[in-house]
Amino acid sequence: MNTLAYDGPGPWILFVPLVWAAVVFGVVTLLRRTVWRGGRGPRGPWAVRGSYGENSPIAILGRRFATGEIDEDEYWRRLSVLDEQFGRTTLDGKGGAG
């Protein structure tokens, strides 16, 4: 008669810690991709896309226009595309068209 009292649980018992390790790994990975960013700002579907400051694409476009690298037509055409993707902020920090 072969029971657990004589032979033990068998090699399948090693899968239990592997399953728990996979669950913990999955939770940590999910949290790192959505919530934990280490000071790099929010992330996830609620995050505001784009960067605002002197290195934002809109600011770079403004500098290129100011230095004469691009003309006014090209400036407005590119600005409309960047507005759709990154948006613009006003001085009080609220979103808007400017």
C-alpha positions, 0 to 999 in steps of 0.5 A: 500500500502506497500512501503519503504516510510512507513515501511523502508528498512526492516531487510535485510539492516543489511546484507550490513555491514556484507558483507563489514565486510567479505570483509575487513576481507578477505582482511586483512587475505589475506595480513597477510598470503602473505605480512605482516610478522612482521619482519619474512621475506618474505612469499608467492610463491616468498619466499626463503625457509629454514633458513641460519645460525647456526641453519639451518638443513645443519649446524646442519648436519655438526656439527653432522658429525664433532662430529662423530655422523654420518659417511661420507656416512650418511652425504652425503646421508642426505646432498643431501636430504637437498640440494633439500629442503633447498638449500645451499648458498656460502659465497657471499650469492649467491645460489650454490652447494658450 
